[in-house]
Amino acid sequence: MVMETKNQFGERIESAGGIILNLEYWDCECEKNFIHRINEKKCLDCNVRQENQPNSRESEIEMLIRVRD
């Protein structure tokens, strides 16, 4: 069962099968800097488009994005 809710930052998240995805971010194919905000429609480095890629895991966003802020 898929359940959508919001995290402590007000971002939409989705939980399915024990995996929590953040619906405000997506992953490209790059080895580094692979997390993009949902309003970025294409990765300029690997050229993949957002609509063809998965949403980012909430745990990866916590480690890679929010630690830098």
Backbone as ProteinMPNN parsed JSONL, in Angstrom:
{"seq_chain_A": "MVMETKNQFGERIESAGGIILNLEYWDCECEKNFIHRINEKKCLDCNVRQENQPNSRESEIEMLIRVRD", "coords_chain_A": {"N_chain_A": [[0.835, -1.178, 0.0], [0.56, 2.206, -0.83], [1.356, 5.223, 0.715], [0.805, 8.622, 1.009], [2.189, 11.511, 2.496], [3.41, 14.289, 4.48], [6.711, 15.541, 5.183], [8.798, 16.873, 7.887], [9.518, 19.279, 6.801], [7.495, 20.072, 5.247], [7.385, 18.924, 2.774], [6.172, 16.764, 0.221], [5.98, 13.323, 0.783], [6.274, 9.802, 0.095], [5.426, 6.593, 1.091], [6.207, 3.266, 0.581], [6.317, -0.137, 0.824], [8.26, -0.013, 2.853], [10.115, 1.805, 1.954], [10.875, 5.202, 1.797], [10.056, 7.806, -0.228], [10.846, 11.028, -1.495], [8.735, 13.247, -2.933], [9.402, 15.641, -3.991], [11.869, 15.692, -5.117], [14.183, 14.193, -7.464], [16.158, 11.501, -8.912], [19.009, 11.471, -10.995], [21.215, 9.918, -13.442], [23.843, 10.326, -12.751], [26.979, 9.787, -11.031], [27.72, 11.373, -8.869], [26.177, 14.157, -7.19], [23.477, 13.587, -7.878], [20.888, 14.129, -7.098], [18.069, 16.033, -7.717], [15.982, 18.947, -7.623], [12.435, 18.872, -8.043], [11.52, 20.747, -9.867], [13.555, 21.021, -11.681], [13.875, 19.996, -14.798], [15.608, 18.473, -16.316], [18.761, 16.824, -16.195], [21.74, 18.488, -16.588], [24.205, 17.353, -16.852], [24.13, 14.488, -17.32], [22.054, 14.349, -19.041], [19.521, 13.117, -18.7], [15.95, 13.048, -18.388], [13.583, 14.351, -16.062], [10.993, 13.166, -15.938], [11.418, 10.529, -16.614], [12.724, 9.298, -14.553], [13.308, 8.014, -11.181], [11.814, 9.097, -8.049], [13.625, 10.645, -5.348], [15.145, 9.001, -2.534], [14.118, 9.653, 0.772], [15.971, 9.422, 2.853], [18.426, 9.777, 1.533], [18.223, 12.408, 0.716], [18.213, 13.694, 3.16], [20.868, 13.161, 3.991], [22.508, 14.191, 1.861], [21.525, 16.679, 0.871], [20.314, 18.379, 2.89], [22.285, 18.479, 4.816], [24.194, 20.115, 3.718], [22.913, 22.582, 3.701]], "CA_chain_A": [[0.0, 0.0, 0.0], [1.297, 3.457, -0.933], [0.771, 6.259, 1.553], [1.433, 9.939, 0.82], [2.073, 12.424, 3.63], [4.427, 15.345, 4.392], [7.782, 15.468, 6.174], [8.877, 18.019, 8.792], [9.764, 20.483, 6.012], [6.297, 20.306, 4.449], [7.545, 18.315, 1.458], [5.392, 15.547, 0.035], [6.719, 12.062, 0.77], [5.465, 8.628, -0.192], [5.98, 5.391, 1.701], [5.73, 2.027, -0.036], [7.22, -1.269, 1.059], [9.355, 0.349, 3.741], [10.968, 2.818, 1.33], [10.252, 6.519, 1.802], [10.51, 8.641, -1.329], [10.451, 12.427, -1.426], [8.15, 13.577, -4.223], [9.896, 16.965, -4.396], [13.218, 15.493, -5.67], [14.351, 13.011, -8.316], [17.544, 11.057, -9.118], [19.488, 11.274, -12.363], [22.132, 8.785, -13.59], [25.201, 10.718, -12.385], [27.577, 9.157, -9.853], [27.699, 12.38, -7.81], [25.199, 15.223, -7.428], [22.393, 12.969, -8.641], [19.586, 14.537, -6.586], [17.609, 17.294, -8.298], [14.642, 19.408, -7.233], [11.441, 18.446, -9.026], [11.346, 21.773, -10.905], [14.631, 20.849, -12.667], [13.3, 18.994, -15.702], [16.648, 17.689, -16.991], [20.119, 16.944, -15.671], [22.607, 19.028, -17.629], [25.424, 16.545, -16.967], [23.887, 13.18, -17.951], [20.992, 14.583, -20.023], [18.258, 12.404, -18.491], [14.815, 13.91, -18.077], [12.943, 14.074, -14.776], [9.82, 12.294, -16.043], [11.853, 9.151, -16.83], [13.57, 8.905, -13.432], [12.595, 7.815, -9.911], [11.941, 10.089, -6.983], [14.756, 10.399, -4.445], [14.869, 8.472, -1.195], [14.153, 10.677, 1.814], [17.221, 9.289, 3.615], [19.517, 10.365, 0.744], [18.059, 13.86, 0.768], [18.678, 14.103, 4.494], [22.332, 13.096, 4.031], [23.211, 14.941, 0.83], [21.012, 18.023, 0.621], [20.077, 19.18, 4.087], [23.541, 18.63, 5.541], [24.875, 21.243, 3.087], [22.192, 23.841, 3.976]], "C_chain_A": [[0.887, 1.252, 0.0], [0.566, 4.51, -0.109], [1.535, 7.559, 1.351], [1.147, 10.815, 2.034], [3.103, 13.539, 3.435], [5.478, 15.141, 5.482], [7.802, 16.738, 7.02], [9.131, 19.34, 8.068], [8.579, 20.824, 5.115], [6.373, 19.744, 3.044], [6.732, 17.023, 1.389], [6.31, 14.33, 0.001], [5.737, 10.919, 0.575], [6.167, 7.417, 0.395], [5.349, 4.168, 1.052], [6.753, 0.933, 0.223], [8.411, -0.933, 1.921], [10.33, 1.37, 3.175], [10.217, 4.14, 1.312], [10.892, 7.361, 0.707], [10.009, 10.058, -1.127], [9.987, 12.837, -2.814], [8.576, 14.937, -4.749], [11.281, 16.899, -5.044], [13.234, 14.248, -6.551], [15.837, 12.732, -8.508], [17.855, 10.943, -10.602], [20.45, 10.078, -12.375], [23.571, 9.106, -13.186], [25.687, 9.984, -11.137], [27.544, 10.078, -8.643], [26.678, 13.444, -8.191], [24.008, 14.744, -8.258], [21.001, 13.336, -8.156], [19.249, 15.93, -7.125], [16.251, 17.663, -7.721], [13.68, 19.1, -8.381], [11.229, 19.482, -10.136], [12.484, 21.789, -11.924], [14.206, 19.704, -13.576], [14.323, 18.084, -16.367], [17.978, 17.888, -16.284], [21.018, 17.407, -16.809], [23.88, 18.216, -17.818], [25.186, 15.227, -17.705], [22.723, 13.21, -18.946], [19.724, 13.747, -19.85], [17.187, 13.4, -18.072], [14.104, 13.425, -16.828], [11.802, 13.073, -14.902], [10.169, 10.82, -16.25], [12.627, 8.569, -15.649], [12.746, 8.754, -12.147], [12.738, 9.011, -8.98], [13.084, 9.679, -6.073], [14.284, 9.822, -3.12], [15.026, 9.592, -0.174], [15.468, 10.61, 2.587], [18.41, 9.889, 2.859], [19.433, 11.887, 0.752], [18.549, 14.39, 2.103], [20.202, 14.167, 4.535], [23.004, 14.073, 3.079], [22.769, 16.386, 0.666], [20.981, 18.851, 1.896], [21.33, 19.379, 4.921], [24.304, 19.839, 5.006], [24.244, 22.577, 3.427], [22.58, 24.479, 5.27]], "O_chain_A": [[1.855, 1.33, 0.757], [-0.65, 4.675, -0.208], [2.756, 7.602, 1.5], [0.024, 10.861, 2.536], [3.614, 13.713, 2.329], [5.177, 14.635, 6.563], [6.921, 17.587, 6.885], [8.975, 20.408, 8.66], [8.65, 21.757, 4.315], [5.523, 20.048, 2.207], [6.622, 16.288, 2.371], [7.302, 14.314, -0.728], [4.543, 11.042, 0.847], [7.371, 7.241, 0.212], [4.126, 4.045, 0.979], [7.925, 1.074, -0.127], [9.481, -1.514, 1.739], [11.279, 1.758, 3.856], [9.069, 4.205, 0.872], [12.099, 7.598, 0.708], [8.895, 10.272, -0.65], [10.761, 12.781, -3.77], [8.159, 15.344, -5.833], [11.813, 17.922, -5.474], [12.397, 13.358, -6.398], [16.674, 13.609, -8.295], [17.069, 10.391, -11.372], [20.49, 9.31, -11.413], [24.436, 8.235, -13.271], [24.883, 9.603, -10.286], [27.359, 9.618, -7.516], [26.353, 13.614, -9.366], [23.589, 15.404, -9.209], [20.016, 12.896, -8.749], [20.034, 16.87, -7.004], [15.461, 16.786, -7.371], [14.077, 19.074, -9.546], [10.801, 19.125, -11.233], [12.396, 22.493, -12.929], [14.186, 18.551, -13.146], [13.964, 17.045, -16.921], [18.288, 18.988, -15.828], [21.052, 16.786, -17.872], [24.565, 18.367, -18.83], [25.943, 14.879, -18.611], [22.444, 12.213, -19.611], [18.919, 13.676, -20.778], [17.473, 14.444, -17.486], [14.034, 12.224, -16.57], [11.66, 12.205, -14.04], [9.311, 9.954, -16.08], [13.137, 7.453, -15.742], [11.643, 9.288, -12.035], [13.656, 9.82, -9.11], [13.467, 8.51, -6.029], [13.184, 10.109, -2.649], [15.963, 10.386, -0.253], [16.024, 11.65, 2.939], [19.311, 10.453, 3.482], [20.456, 12.571, 0.79], [19.223, 15.419, 2.162], [20.767, 15.128, 5.059], [23.98, 14.721, 3.457], [23.595, 17.24, 0.344], [21.577, 19.927, 1.949], [21.425, 20.357, 5.663], [24.991, 20.518, 5.769], [24.929, 23.6, 3.446], [22.054, 25.535, 5.62]]}, "name": "protein", "num_of_chains": 1, "seq": "MVMETKNQFGERIESAGGIILNLEYWDCECEKNFIHRINEKKCLDCNVRQENQPNSRESEIEMLIRVRD"}
